[in-house]
Amino acid sequence: MKTQNIPMVNLQAQYKRLEGEVSEKWKQLCRKGSFILGEEVEKFEEEFAVYCARKHAVAVSSGTSALHLALEASGVRGREVITTPFTFIATAEAVIHAGGKIKWIDIEKRTYCLDAEELEKNISPETAAVMPVQLYGCSADMDPILESSRKAGLAVIEDCAQSHGALYKGRKSGSLGDIACFSFYPGKNLGAYGDAGCVVCDSDETAQLLRRLGNHGSDKRYYHTEVGYNYRMDTLQAAVLRIKLRYLDTWNEKRRRIAGLYNERLKGLPLALPEVPEYAEHVFHQYVILADDREKLMKKLADSGIATAIHYPVALHMQPSFSDSGYSEGDFPVSEEISRRCLSLPICPELSESQVEYITGKIREFYG
Ligand SMILES: Cc1ncc(COP(=O)(O)O)c(C=O)c1O
């Protein structure tokens, strides 16, 4: 079979289909000289709030700024925030930026998300908030997390950077805790054409605070009630997101179909395939397998023109940037094991059935 060239995500193919709509809209906005916030951002906020079954959406400049604002608005300064060390670095960085103290707990083997039993054991009077990360497109088991948090009076901030449109017991990811944060990094299930993000919540007061903090502590030009940040969303990004939001459910459905095909073709090999808990509708931001001989398999796939990635090769408590966090190797055995074995295969709505056949054919070849 001829060697193919398969990227992790194919944004060029997606752009080809959207080019007419996006360039027309961008032209209109450039002609109007409309570049920051404005009507397009407000409309996106309305539409995204409805999509997430939330009262408010506050559009911001990235997923990282969304997390920072959510933590700051939750008053975590000087107090503990419980989260997982098996996530993208931004989850933990945001806690530090908001003046909080990170308390990591291990993940569940089944979903790689925050372990609710570990949470219950680790809440203390110092704890202000818990931040479950809905990793790879699957929600953590939120009911026990919400229950323990409610009992202890903790704020629940969902990191939904990878779970746009996912469901937990029929409820939208992002609608479950007090606040939820989304990233629209270009490769996400809903991605902008640059950095962008959003915070969603139901409280009027929290939404107003988030909005002010993200715009220099101001809700009236040149009048400032808090020291804030420049975390505003660009108008051009809101325009792309409004267009793409209309396709999100169809694209997620395609991702699920691709994941199903991968599962079918990889069955029986010495690999662990993604498990979808009975409570979840997964949106497969990533399709992640566990392989003991990961590096050799990656090389075989790279030699066959297939891109792969590792999300994430080093659990955060073992990153040099957190060397003074008081944690060390061995503290979180599940996170450490998964970081040694996880391998993300290409997945995006544009990936064809024949490409999945090609990729899985090469993996089967590898295992003889
Ligand atoms: C789980 C998680 N949290 C936070 C972020 C940060 O989002 P952004 O890159 O938009 O700042 C990401 C982005 O990759 C992520 O995957």
The ligand as a MOL file (V3000), in Angstrom:
LIG
                    3D

  0  0  0     0  0            999 V3000
M  V30 BEGIN CTAB
M  V30 COUNTS 16 16 0 0 0
M  V30 BEGIN ATOM
M  V30 1 C -7.2340 20.5720 29.5440 0
M  V30 2 C -6.8010 21.9180 29.0550 0
M  V30 3 N -6.8980 22.9780 29.8670 0
M  V30 4 C -6.5440 24.2140 29.4690 0
M  V30 5 C -6.0600 24.4560 28.2060 0
M  V30 6 C -5.6120 25.8380 27.8440 0
M  V30 7 O -6.2850 26.3720 26.7590 0
M  V30 8 P -5.6000 27.4770 25.8060 0
M  V30 9 O -4.5360 26.7800 25.0260 0
M  V30 10 O -6.7320 27.9500 24.9560 0
M  V30 11 O -5.0600 28.5350 26.6720 0
M  V30 12 C -5.9660 23.3910 27.3160 0
M  V30 13 C -5.4570 23.6160 25.9380 0
M  V30 14 O -4.8690 22.7860 25.3260 0
M  V30 15 C -6.3270 22.0840 27.7440 0
M  V30 16 O -6.2530 21.0410 26.9260 0
M  V30 END ATOM
M  V30 BEGIN BOND
M  V30 1 1 1 2
M  V30 2 1 2 3
M  V30 3 2 2 15
M  V30 4 2 3 4
M  V30 5 1 4 5
M  V30 6 1 5 6
M  V30 7 2 5 12
M  V30 8 1 6 7
M  V30 9 1 7 8
M  V30 10 2 8 9
M  V30 11 1 8 10
M  V30 12 1 8 11
M  V30 13 1 12 13
M  V30 14 1 12 15
M  V30 15 2 13 14
M  V30 16 1 15 16
M  V30 END BOND
M  V30 END CTAB
M  END
